Structures are given as structure tokens and as C-alpha cells.
Amino acid sequence: MNNSFEIIGGTPLNGEVTPQGAKNEALQIIASVLLTAHTVTINNIPDILDVRMLIELLSDIGVEVQKFSPNKYSFKAQDINLEYLISDEYKKKSGKLRGAVMLAGPLLARFKKAYIPQPGGDKIGRRRLDTHILGFEKLGASYQYNDEQHFFQLQANELKGTYMLLDEPSVTGTANILMAAVAAKGKTRIYNAACEPYLQQLCRILNRMGAKITGIGSNLLTVTGVDIDSLKGCDHTILADMIEVGSFIGLAAMTGGDILIKDCNTKYLGCIPDTFARLGIEMEFIKDNIHIPAQEHYKIKRFIGGDILTIYDHPWPGFTPDLLSIALVVATQAKGTVLFHQKMFESRLFFTDKLIDMGAQIVLCDPHRAVVVGLDKQFPLRGNVMSSPDIRAGLALLIAALSAQGKSIIQNSEQIDRGYQNIDLRLQALGANIRRV
């Protein structure tokens, strides 16, 4: 039983916790350092597996990486070894990491060629690369796909600005196209662009480097191309991870604890606090901190007119799909009924069978919808042995185990480590009985 968490649940968790830097932002920001030969310093990098793998990949390509602390690095992409990008070692390493896809945009902008492996990462359903590839094609790149090696090869004599309507507001797709468009000749307009805070942050660092991007925070981004050699170095600080903020809100409610979540960048949380408030969770906002007081019970609100509450994921500023599994777990111990509709990924609700084994009342209607009948803490969940299918479900199961009576084992804990830094130590500091076995 290698790499598992052993949890004895049923203890209220109390104290203060600071969320890590945002994983999804970090992967984009770290990829952007390839656009310039000058030094870029990044603060508040989460010290997690996916991010460390991407930093290692950059180092392999020839980026000078300097580590000041586990959360602060500088990068200087002066001498890039493009030959390494076609090596078997690169294909093998980059294929394990979805974030490697994001290197294509900056490489195309600066060197007019790039290589993309078929993406690895979570098993949460279809995650297409079409948005990325079609966007690059519209900018003037051509691609070939190697069937045997599952590898895309992209090249362009010249990138030219254009108007494009993305087929879906993909966060990584928008980021990749945006980084390529920075050096395209003329003006690029990207409509139906993702507008998550991560993406707004990417626009800001690119503008500090010398790019010209307007429409930040909207779904229409306009990029006026600049000479790639004019891009300079800069400093950047990554936002707090909103997925962790939402997870700690849920954790406090499920365990009946009193938790202060510090430095949340609350103005970038969108509808996350409101969605958890609809599940009946009380919270106070104190400057940039969120206080969740101890609550014995929390009651799911209904829609005006008495209709059953539906919570569904939606592109920003809607509710992020990364928190749907957390909200679903929290609802199992609320008072009332709620329908969860997972629209964006078709395999993300399959972890609910593990919650049903723990005693939760859930009806899985189809791959996209589940009805949760809250137990109002009258019947606590029971400890169980389970395995984590993806990063976000892994943390949801961890929260379930911490609220459950008895002992739980969560196998495959490296799935959780991919997204959450020292999660066991940070939970222990709140009083959790959790250890690695």
C-alpha cells in the first residue's frame, strides 16, 4: 500500500491556514518566461509536483533556473536547446504533464517552431487540443501530427495577427494563443477568450514584459504584436489558489471547525463564496481574510419560489469545475437537497461511488448529474479505503474522510500531491489526524 494517507476523522479542525499560490496560474506564468531572454522572477509559486516537473522541463531545455526558496524562482531563457524538444526524453517527460502544452505558444512566438505531446494529467474526460491548434493555424502556423509518437509538430515562417472566435473558452487554449499572438505581426483579436483571474494575471505579466494586450478580464482580448526581441524581464507574484480557498471553506463546514483563511485575494474569488453560502455556510470577510465560524448545522438554500437548488460549473465568472467535487462533498452533510450538474467534463462525478460507500445519500443520474440528499450531520460518513481518481476528487475525498467516523485510507496520494503543497502537514496544523503510510 504505497503512497497513501491514513486519516482518523471526526475531529473539528480549528486555526489559521494560508492558501498556496494558484497552480493553474503558475503553469501559465512559468511557460511565459520562454518569451524573453531576460530574467523573470516569480513569487508565491506553489511547491507541488506538477509545477516542479514544468520547472525541471524548462531547465532541461536550457533555461537558467535559480531557486531562492521553495516558492520563489528566477528564470532566464537565454540559450534554448531546440534540439532537445525532439528527443525521446522530452517526449516522455512532457507527456506526463498537461502544463507542457503551454510551452508551444511562447516557443512559436520566439523560435517559429514548437512541439506538443499528447497531454497527460487527470483522467477527468475529454480534454481536447483543438482550440490550441486551430488558434495557432489562424495565426499562420502549420502542424503535423505523428501518429506513432502522439506528437504535434508546429512551425510558422511568420505569425500574423487575425480575428478568431474560439470554439470554447479554454483557459490553456486562450493562454497558449495569447502568448503566440504577442509577437504576431499586426493586431490579433481573440473572442470567446477565457477570462479567469489566472488569465488576467498572464495578460498583466506579458504587458509588464512589453506586450500590448487590452480587454483584460473580458472575453474579447486584443493583442497588438510587438518585436519579440523587445520583450524584457520583470517580477510577478502569483495569486492565492481559489481552489484551496474553496476547499478550506468546505473543510471547516464539514468538520464543524472554526478556521481563518488568510490572504485569499478575495476580489478574485468570483462567485465561489456565494456558492458555498448557498449551501448554508456562514463566513465573515475581514480585509483579505475569510473567517468560517464553527457551525453545528448548515442548511441548503432553495431558489426563490422554492425550487431545488442546482449548482453547475460554467466558464468564468461562473463556478469553477475544479470546486464542484468539493461542494458536492460538503452538501452530503448539509440539511436539504441539491442537484449538481457537471457540464464541462464527463468523468468527474464518478468518484461519488466512494462517497456512497461511506454512507452519503447520492443518486448519480448520469455522467454529468448527481442529486445529493444532505444528512444534516445526523448520520456521519463512515471511514473507508478508497483511491483518488484525479487531483480535485482526491481533496474532496480527503475532506470526506476528515469528517467521517473512524479510519479512512486514501490510496494513490500522489494524485493529491500534484495539486496541493504539503497538504498533510497543513491539515495537521489545524488538528487533523492524518499521516502518510
RAWO-V421586 format. One record per residue. N is the residue number from 0. RES is the residue in three letters. SS is DSSP state (hx for helix, st for strand, lp for the rest). NEAR is the number of other ideal C-beta (glycine too) atoms within 10 Angstrom. D_CENTER is the distance of its C-alpha to the mean C-alpha in Angstrom with 1 decimal. Layout:
n-><N | N>
res-><RES | RES>
ss-><SS | SS>
near-><NEAR | NEAR>
d_center-><D_CENTER | D_CENTER>
This chain:
n-><0 | 1 | 2 | 3 | 4 | 5 | 6 | 7 | 8 | 9 | 10 | 11 | 12 | 13 | 14 | 15 | 16 | 17 | 18 | 19 | 20 | 21 | 22 | 23 | 24 | 25 | 26 | 27 | 28 | 29 | 30 | 31 | 32 | 33 | 34 | 35 | 36 | 37 | 38 | 39 | 40 | 41 | 42 | 43 | 44 | 45 | 46 | 47 | 48 | 49 | 50 | 51 | 52 | 53 | 54 | 55 | 56 | 57 | 58 | 59 | 60 | 61 | 62 | 63 | 64 | 65 | 66 | 67 | 68 | 69 | 70 | 71 | 72 | 73 | 74 | 75 | 76 | 77 | 78 | 79 | 80 | 81 | 82 | 83 | 84 | 85 | 86 | 87 | 88 | 89 | 90 | 91 | 92 | 93 | 94 | 95 | 96 | 97 | 98 | 99 | 100 | 101 | 102 | 103 | 104 | 105 | 106 | 107 | 108 | 109 | 110 | 111 | 112 | 113 | 114 | 115 | 116 | 117 | 118 | 119 | 120 | 121 | 122 | 123 | 124 | 125 | 126 | 127 | 128 | 129 | 130 | 131 | 132 | 133 | 134 | 135 | 136 | 137 | 138 | 139 | 140 | 141 | 142 | 143 | 144 | 145 | 146 | 147 | 148 | 149 | 150 | 151 | 152 | 153 | 154 | 155 | 156 | 157 | 158 | 159 | 160 | 161 | 162 | 163 | 164 | 165 | 166 | 167 | 168 | 169 | 170 | 171 | 172 | 173 | 174 | 175 | 176 | 177 | 178 | 179 | 180 | 181 | 182 | 183 | 184 | 185 | 186 | 187 | 188 | 189 | 190 | 191 | 192 | 193 | 194 | 195 | 196 | 197 | 198 | 199 | 200 | 201 | 202 | 203 | 204 | 205 | 206 | 207 | 208 | 209 | 210 | 211 | 212 | 213 | 214 | 215 | 216 | 217 | 218 | 219 | 220 | 221 | 222 | 223 | 224 | 225 | 226 | 227 | 228 | 229 | 230 | 231 | 232 | 233 | 234 | 235 | 236 | 237 | 238 | 239 | 240 | 241 | 242 | 243 | 244 | 245 | 246 | 247 | 248 | 249 | 250 | 251 | 252 | 253 | 254 | 255 | 256 | 257 | 258 | 259 | 260 | 261 | 262 | 263 | 264 | 265 | 266 | 267 | 268 | 269 | 270 | 271 | 272 | 273 | 274 | 275 | 276 | 277 | 278 | 279 | 280 | 281 | 282 | 283 | 284 | 285 | 286 | 287 | 288 | 289 | 290 | 291 | 292 | 293 | 294 | 295 | 296 | 297 | 298 | 299 | 300 | 301 | 302 | 303 | 304 | 305 | 306 | 307 | 308 | 309 | 310 | 311 | 312 | 313 | 314 | 315 | 316 | 317 | 318 | 319 | 320 | 321 | 322 | 323 | 324 | 325 | 326 | 327 | 328 | 329 | 330 | 331 | 332 | 333 | 334 | 335 | 336 | 337 | 338 | 339 | 340 | 341 | 342 | 343 | 344 | 345 | 346 | 347 | 348 | 349 | 350 | 351 | 352 | 353 | 354 | 355 | 356 | 357 | 358 | 359 | 360 | 361 | 362 | 363 | 364 | 365 | 366 | 367 | 368 | 369 | 370 | 371 | 372 | 373 | 374 | 375 | 376 | 377 | 378 | 379 | 380 | 381 | 382 | 383 | 384 | 385 | 386 | 387 | 388 | 389 | 390 | 391 | 392 | 393 | 394 | 395 | 396 | 397 | 398 | 399 | 400 | 401 | 402 | 403 | 404 | 405 | 406 | 407 | 408 | 409 | 410 | 411 | 412 | 413 | 414 | 415 | 416 | 417 | 418 | 419 | 420 | 421 | 422 | 423 | 424 | 425 | 426 | 427 | 428 | 429 | 430 | 431 | 432 | 433 | 434 | 435 | 436>
res-><MET | ASN | ASN | SER | PHE | GLU | ILE | ILE | GLY | GLY | THR | PRO | LEU | ASN | GLY | GLU | VAL | THR | PRO | GLN | GLY | ALA | LYS | ASN | GLU | ALA | LEU | GLN | ILE | ILE | ALA | SER | VAL | LEU | LEU | THR | ALA | HIS | THR | VAL | THR | ILE | ASN | ASN | ILE | PRO | ASP | ILE | LEU | ASP | VAL | ARG | MET | LEU | ILE | GLU | LEU | LEU | SER | ASP | ILE | GLY | VAL | GLU | VAL | GLN | LYS | PHE | SER | PRO | ASN | LYS | TYR | SER | PHE | LYS | ALA | GLN | ASP | ILE | ASN | LEU | GLU | TYR | LEU | ILE | SER | ASP | GLU | TYR | LYS | LYS | LYS | SER | GLY | LYS | LEU | ARG | GLY | ALA | VAL | MET | LEU | ALA | GLY | PRO | LEU | LEU | ALA | ARG | PHE | LYS | LYS | ALA | TYR | ILE | PRO | GLN | PRO | GLY | GLY | ASP | LYS | ILE | GLY | ARG | ARG | ARG | LEU | ASP | THR | HIS | ILE | LEU | GLY | PHE | GLU | LYS | LEU | GLY | ALA | SER | TYR | GLN | TYR | ASN | ASP | GLU | GLN | HIS | PHE | PHE | GLN | LEU | GLN | ALA | ASN | GLU | LEU | LYS | GLY | THR | TYR | MET | LEU | LEU | ASP | GLU | PRO | SER | VAL | THR | GLY | THR | ALA | ASN | ILE | LEU | MET | ALA | ALA | VAL | ALA | ALA | LYS | GLY | LYS | THR | ARG | ILE | TYR | ASN | ALA | ALA | CYS | GLU | PRO | TYR | LEU | GLN | GLN | LEU | CYS | ARG | ILE | LEU | ASN | ARG | MET | GLY | ALA | LYS | ILE | THR | GLY | ILE | GLY | SER | ASN | LEU | LEU | THR | VAL | THR | GLY | VAL | ASP | ILE | ASP | SER | LEU | LYS | GLY | CYS | ASP | HIS | THR | ILE | LEU | ALA | ASP | MET | ILE | GLU | VAL | GLY | SER | PHE | ILE | GLY | LEU | ALA | ALA | MET | THR | GLY | GLY | ASP | ILE | LEU | ILE | LYS | ASP | CYS | ASN | THR | LYS | TYR | LEU | GLY | CYS | ILE | PRO | ASP | THR | PHE | ALA | ARG | LEU | GLY | ILE | GLU | MET | GLU | PHE | ILE | LYS | ASP | ASN | ILE | HIS | ILE | PRO | ALA | GLN | GLU | HIS | TYR | LYS | ILE | LYS | ARG | PHE | ILE | GLY | GLY | ASP | ILE | LEU | THR | ILE | TYR | ASP | HIS | PRO | TRP | PRO | GLY | PHE | THR | PRO | ASP | LEU | LEU | SER | ILE | ALA | LEU | VAL | VAL | ALA | THR | GLN | ALA | LYS | GLY | THR | VAL | LEU | PHE | HIS | GLN | LYS | MET | PHE | GLU | SER | ARG | LEU | PHE | PHE | THR | ASP | LYS | LEU | ILE | ASP | MET | GLY | ALA | GLN | ILE | VAL | LEU | CYS | ASP | PRO | HIS | ARG | ALA | VAL | VAL | VAL | GLY | LEU | ASP | LYS | GLN | PHE | PRO | LEU | ARG | GLY | ASN | VAL | MET | SER | SER | PRO | ASP | ILE | ARG | ALA | GLY | LEU | ALA | LEU | LEU | ILE | ALA | ALA | LEU | SER | ALA | GLN | GLY | LYS | SER | ILE | ILE | GLN | ASN | SER | GLU | GLN | ILE | ASP | ARG | GLY | TYR | GLN | ASN | ILE | ASP | LEU | ARG | LEU | GLN | ALA | LEU | GLY | ALA | ASN | ILE | ARG | ARG | VAL>
ss-><lp | lp | lp | lp | st | st | st | st | lp | lp | lp | lp | lp | lp | st | st | st | st | lp | lp | st | lp | hx | hx | hx | hx | hx | hx | hx | hx | hx | hx | hx | hx | hx | lp | lp | lp | st | st | st | st | st | lp | lp | lp | lp | lp | hx | hx | hx | hx | hx | hx | hx | hx | hx | hx | hx | hx | hx | lp | lp | st | st | st | st | st | st | lp | lp | st | st | st | st | st | lp | lp | lp | lp | lp | hx | hx | hx | hx | hx | lp | hx | hx | hx | hx | hx | hx | hx | hx | lp | lp | hx | hx | hx | hx | hx | hx | hx | hx | hx | hx | hx | hx | hx | hx | lp | st | st | st | st | st | lp | lp | lp | lp | lp | lp | lp | lp | lp | lp | lp | lp | hx | hx | hx | hx | hx | hx | hx | hx | hx | lp | lp | lp | st | st | st | st | st | lp | lp | lp | lp | st | st | st | st | st | lp | lp | lp | lp | st | lp | lp | st | st | st | lp | lp | lp | lp | lp | hx | hx | hx | hx | hx | hx | hx | hx | hx | hx | hx | lp | lp | lp | st | lp | st | st | st | st | st | lp | lp | lp | lp | lp | hx | hx | hx | hx | hx | hx | hx | hx | hx | hx | hx | hx | hx | lp | lp | st | st | st | lp | lp | lp | lp | lp | st | st | st | st | st | lp | lp | lp | hx | hx | hx | lp | lp | lp | st | st | st | st | lp | lp | st | lp | hx | hx | hx | hx | hx | hx | hx | hx | hx | hx | hx | hx | hx | hx | lp | lp | lp | st | st | st | st | lp | lp | lp | hx | hx | hx | lp | lp | lp | hx | hx | hx | hx | hx | hx | hx | lp | lp | lp | lp | lp | st | st | st | lp | lp | st | st | st | st | lp | lp | lp | lp | lp | lp | st | lp | lp | lp | lp | lp | lp | lp | lp | lp | st | st | st | st | lp | lp | lp | lp | lp | lp | lp | lp | hx | hx | hx | hx | hx | hx | hx | hx | hx | hx | hx | lp | lp | lp | st | lp | st | st | st | st | st | lp | lp | lp | lp | lp | lp | lp | lp | lp | lp | hx | hx | hx | hx | hx | hx | lp | lp | lp | st | st | st | st | st | st | lp | lp | st | st | st | st | st | lp | lp | lp | lp | lp | lp | lp | lp | st | lp | lp | st | st | st | lp | lp | lp | hx | hx | hx | hx | hx | hx | hx | hx | hx | hx | hx | hx | hx | lp | st | lp | st | st | st | st | st | lp | lp | hx | hx | hx | hx | lp | lp | lp | lp | lp | hx | hx | hx | hx | hx | hx | lp | lp | lp | lp | st | st | st | st | lp>
near-><8 | 8 | 14 | 20 | 24 | 19 | 26 | 17 | 25 | 17 | 16 | 16 | 24 | 15 | 12 | 12 | 19 | 14 | 26 | 24 | 23 | 27 | 25 | 26 | 30 | 27 | 25 | 26 | 26 | 26 | 26 | 28 | 27 | 25 | 25 | 24 | 16 | 16 | 17 | 26 | 17 | 24 | 14 | 19 | 27 | 26 | 13 | 23 | 20 | 22 | 25 | 14 | 18 | 22 | 19 | 13 | 21 | 21 | 12 | 16 | 20 | 15 | 20 | 13 | 15 | 11 | 11 | 10 | 9 | 13 | 18 | 14 | 20 | 16 | 23 | 18 | 24 | 11 | 10 | 17 | 12 | 13 | 10 | 14 | 20 | 13 | 13 | 8 | 9 | 20 | 18 | 10 | 18 | 26 | 18 | 15 | 22 | 18 | 23 | 26 | 26 | 26 | 26 | 28 | 32 | 26 | 25 | 26 | 26 | 22 | 15 | 17 | 16 | 27 | 22 | 26 | 23 | 15 | 20 | 17 | 17 | 20 | 14 | 23 | 16 | 8 | 15 | 13 | 20 | 12 | 22 | 27 | 20 | 16 | 25 | 27 | 15 | 21 | 24 | 18 | 22 | 11 | 18 | 9 | 13 | 12 | 6 | 5 | 14 | 13 | 18 | 20 | 16 | 22 | 15 | 21 | 9 | 11 | 24 | 16 | 19 | 17 | 11 | 20 | 11 | 21 | 13 | 13 | 20 | 22 | 22 | 24 | 27 | 29 | 30 | 28 | 29 | 26 | 27 | 29 | 33 | 27 | 25 | 26 | 13 | 12 | 15 | 26 | 16 | 26 | 15 | 17 | 26 | 23 | 22 | 25 | 21 | 26 | 24 | 17 | 22 | 25 | 22 | 16 | 22 | 27 | 15 | 15 | 21 | 19 | 24 | 13 | 19 | 12 | 16 | 16 | 13 | 12 | 16 | 13 | 23 | 19 | 26 | 15 | 20 | 16 | 9 | 19 | 11 | 11 | 24 | 13 | 18 | 19 | 12 | 21 | 14 | 26 | 22 | 25 | 27 | 26 | 23 | 28 | 25 | 26 | 28 | 26 | 28 | 27 | 27 | 31 | 28 | 29 | 24 | 19 | 23 | 16 | 23 | 18 | 25 | 15 | 14 | 25 | 16 | 18 | 9 | 18 | 20 | 16 | 15 | 21 | 19 | 10 | 20 | 27 | 15 | 19 | 26 | 19 | 22 | 14 | 18 | 10 | 12 | 11 | 9 | 13 | 15 | 23 | 16 | 21 | 13 | 15 | 17 | 7 | 14 | 24 | 14 | 21 | 14 | 14 | 10 | 6 | 5 | 6 | 9 | 12 | 18 | 12 | 21 | 16 | 20 | 14 | 19 | 19 | 12 | 14 | 21 | 25 | 18 | 24 | 26 | 27 | 29 | 28 | 26 | 27 | 30 | 31 | 32 | 25 | 26 | 27 | 16 | 18 | 15 | 24 | 17 | 25 | 15 | 22 | 14 | 20 | 21 | 14 | 17 | 26 | 25 | 16 | 23 | 22 | 13 | 22 | 25 | 14 | 13 | 24 | 16 | 24 | 14 | 19 | 12 | 15 | 13 | 8 | 14 | 19 | 16 | 22 | 16 | 27 | 16 | 23 | 17 | 15 | 19 | 9 | 13 | 17 | 26 | 15 | 20 | 19 | 14 | 23 | 16 | 25 | 20 | 25 | 24 | 27 | 30 | 27 | 28 | 26 | 28 | 27 | 24 | 31 | 29 | 26 | 27 | 26 | 15 | 15 | 15 | 26 | 17 | 25 | 16 | 17 | 22 | 13 | 24 | 24 | 21 | 21 | 25 | 26 | 21 | 14 | 22 | 19 | 11 | 19 | 22 | 14 | 13 | 22 | 14 | 23 | 14 | 21 | 12 | 11 | 11>
d_center-><27.8 | 25.7 | 22.5 | 22.4 | 21.9 | 25.1 | 24.8 | 27.8 | 26.7 | 28.5 | 28.3 | 27.2 | 24.6 | 25.8 | 25.1 | 22.8 | 19.2 | 17.1 | 13.3 | 11.9 | 10.6 | 7.1 | 5.4 | 4.0 | 7.5 | 9.3 | 9.1 | 10.6 | 13.0 | 14.2 | 15.0 | 17.0 | 19.5 | 21.2 | 22.6 | 25.1 | 27.6 | 27.5 | 25.7 | 22.2 | 21.3 | 17.8 | 17.6 | 15.1 | 13.2 | 11.5 | 14.0 | 12.1 | 13.1 | 10.7 | 11.3 | 15.0 | 15.4 | 14.5 | 16.8 | 19.4 | 19.3 | 20.0 | 22.8 | 24.2 | 24.4 | 26.5 | 24.3 | 25.9 | 23.4 | 24.6 | 22.9 | 24.2 | 22.2 | 19.2 | 17.2 | 19.3 | 20.1 | 22.1 | 22.1 | 25.2 | 25.0 | 28.8 | 29.9 | 27.6 | 28.9 | 28.3 | 30.4 | 27.8 | 25.4 | 27.8 | 28.4 | 27.8 | 26.0 | 23.4 | 23.0 | 22.6 | 20.1 | 17.9 | 18.1 | 16.2 | 13.1 | 11.1 | 10.4 | 14.2 | 14.5 | 13.7 | 17.0 | 19.1 | 19.1 | 20.3 | 22.7 | 24.2 | 24.8 | 26.4 | 28.1 | 28.4 | 27.0 | 23.9 | 23.0 | 20.0 | 19.7 | 18.9 | 15.2 | 14.5 | 11.5 | 11.2 | 14.2 | 12.9 | 15.4 | 16.1 | 13.8 | 16.4 | 17.0 | 19.8 | 18.2 | 17.8 | 21.3 | 23.1 | 21.9 | 23.2 | 26.4 | 27.0 | 26.9 | 29.5 | 27.9 | 29.2 | 27.6 | 29.0 | 27.3 | 28.7 | 29.0 | 30.0 | 27.3 | 24.5 | 24.0 | 23.9 | 26.2 | 26.0 | 28.7 | 30.2 | 33.5 | 32.3 | 29.3 | 30.5 | 29.0 | 29.0 | 27.8 | 25.1 | 23.7 | 20.4 | 20.7 | 17.3 | 15.0 | 12.4 | 9.8 | 10.3 | 13.9 | 14.7 | 13.5 | 15.6 | 18.5 | 18.5 | 18.9 | 21.7 | 23.3 | 23.7 | 26.7 | 28.0 | 31.5 | 32.0 | 29.6 | 26.5 | 25.3 | 22.0 | 22.2 | 19.7 | 17.1 | 13.6 | 14.0 | 10.7 | 11.3 | 9.1 | 11.7 | 14.5 | 13.9 | 14.2 | 17.4 | 18.7 | 18.6 | 20.1 | 22.8 | 23.6 | 24.1 | 26.6 | 24.9 | 26.0 | 23.3 | 24.1 | 22.7 | 19.6 | 17.7 | 19.6 | 19.2 | 22.0 | 21.4 | 24.7 | 24.8 | 28.2 | 28.4 | 29.6 | 31.3 | 28.7 | 31.0 | 30.9 | 27.3 | 27.4 | 25.5 | 23.8 | 21.9 | 18.4 | 16.6 | 12.9 | 12.1 | 11.5 | 8.1 | 8.7 | 7.2 | 9.7 | 12.2 | 12.3 | 12.6 | 15.4 | 17.1 | 17.2 | 18.4 | 21.2 | 22.4 | 22.5 | 24.4 | 26.5 | 25.8 | 25.9 | 22.9 | 22.3 | 18.8 | 19.5 | 18.2 | 15.6 | 15.9 | 17.0 | 17.8 | 14.3 | 13.3 | 14.9 | 16.1 | 14.1 | 17.2 | 19.6 | 18.0 | 18.5 | 21.9 | 22.8 | 22.6 | 25.1 | 23.3 | 25.1 | 23.5 | 25.1 | 23.6 | 25.4 | 24.7 | 21.0 | 21.0 | 20.6 | 23.3 | 23.2 | 26.8 | 28.0 | 28.6 | 30.8 | 29.8 | 27.4 | 28.4 | 26.4 | 27.6 | 29.0 | 29.0 | 32.1 | 34.9 | 33.8 | 31.4 | 28.9 | 25.4 | 22.8 | 19.1 | 17.1 | 13.8 | 14.3 | 12.9 | 12.6 | 14.7 | 14.7 | 12.9 | 9.2 | 9.4 | 6.7 | 9.6 | 12.5 | 13.3 | 13.5 | 15.8 | 17.7 | 18.6 | 19.6 | 21.8 | 23.7 | 25.6 | 26.0 | 29.3 | 29.2 | 27.7 | 24.5 | 23.4 | 19.7 | 19.1 | 16.0 | 16.7 | 14.0 | 13.9 | 17.2 | 16.6 | 14.2 | 17.1 | 19.2 | 18.3 | 20.6 | 23.6 | 22.8 | 22.9 | 26.1 | 27.6 | 26.9 | 28.9 | 26.5 | 28.0 | 25.7 | 27.0 | 24.7 | 26.2 | 24.6 | 21.3 | 19.8 | 21.6 | 22.4 | 24.9 | 24.6 | 27.9 | 27.3 | 29.6 | 30.0 | 30.0 | 33.5 | 32.4 | 29.7 | 27.5 | 29.1 | 27.7 | 27.0 | 26.0 | 22.8 | 20.3 | 16.5 | 15.6 | 11.8 | 9.2 | 8.8 | 12.5 | 13.5 | 12.8 | 14.4 | 17.3 | 17.5 | 18.0 | 20.5 | 22.4 | 22.7 | 24.3 | 26.4 | 30.1 | 30.8 | 29.0 | 25.9 | 24.6 | 21.1 | 21.5 | 19.1 | 17.5 | 16.0 | 13.3 | 12.3 | 13.1 | 10.6 | 7.8 | 10.4 | 13.3 | 16.7 | 15.8 | 19.3 | 21.1 | 19.3 | 20.1 | 23.6 | 24.1 | 23.7 | 26.4 | 24.5 | 26.6 | 24.1 | 24.8 | 24.0 | 26.6>
